[in-house]
Amino acid sequence: MQNLFELANLDLKNEFTESLVTTSAVRIERIISLGHANPAEGWFDQSENEWFVLLSGEAALEYQSGKTVRLLPGDHCLIPSNQRHRVKWTKPDEPTVWLAVFFKSEE
């Protein structure tokens, strides 16, 4: 058994990403941020859909369109494939724990 909030022995100088489940249809990751953000030119442009829930901490997600969304614990979002986005900021003094599910669109 594992705990999504277990942070002992993690080096959070860099954002931490851990694959929890990987199949041909889906990938589930735990992501832990501590003041991490993407550079202004660092857009994600993924070929998969991404659904995530923010479990703890705070963050802001920015879309290339200019829209920014502040995220609090319990907030969740579906980002369609190829929608350019980035993490604008995460709380620097409290770990931000994300649970992200990546999947392809049905054909």
N, C-alpha and C positions, 0 to 999 in steps of 0.2 A: 504494500500500500504506500502511496505517496501523497504528499500534501502540497497543494498549489501555493500555499503561503510560506512554505519552508524556504528560508533564505540563508541558513547557516552554511558556511564554507563557500559562498558564492563571491566571486570577485566582480563587483559591479562598476569597476572603472569603465568597462564597456557594457553596452546593453547585452543582457543575457537572453539567449533564445534556446529553448529546449523542445525537441520534437517529442510529443507524448504518444501520438498515434500516426502512423503513415500507412496508407493503402493506395491502391491504384486510383481510388475515387476521392479520397479525402486526406488532408493533413491537418493535425491539430497541434498547436504549439502553445507553450507557456512563454511569455515574454516579460522580462522584468527590466524596467527603466528606472534610472535614478538621476534625474536632471538631463537625460539624453534627449536629443532632438536630431532631426535631419537637417543638413545644411540647406540654405535657401534654394540652391539649385539641385537638391537631392530628392527629386520626385520618385515615388514608387509608381511603376507602370506595369502591373502584374497581369499575366495571362489567365490567372485564376480569379474567381470571386473570393472575397474575404468577408467573413462575418466575425465580429469580435465582441467581447464584453469586457469592460473595464471592471476588474474585481476590487482593486484598491488603488489609492493614490489619486492623482489628477493629471490631466493631459489636455492638449489642444491638437486637433486634427485640422489641417488646412488642405483645401482642394485647389487645384490649379486655377479654377474659376475665380478664386479670391475668397470664397466662403470659408470661414473658420468656425469650428464647433468646439466648445469647451466640454470636456468629458469628466464625469464624476462616477464614483462607484455605482455599479448597476446599469450604467448607460451601455447600450449596445448599438451596433450599426452594421449594415450590409454595404460593402463597397463593391460595385460591379467590376468585372475584369476591365482592364485598360482605362480605368478612371484614375487619373493622376492625382496623387495625394502625398502628404508627408506629415510626420509628427512635428508640430511646431515647437512644442515644449512639453516636458514632464516635470513634476515636482522635484526639486533638487534635494529636499530634506526628508522625503518619505518615498519608499519604493512604490512604483506604479506597476501593478500586476495585471497583465492582459491575458485573456484566453482567446486565441485566434483559430478559426476554422477556415481552411482554404479548400475550394472545390471548383471543378469545371462546370460550365453551364451544360444543361441537358441538350443533347443534339436532336 
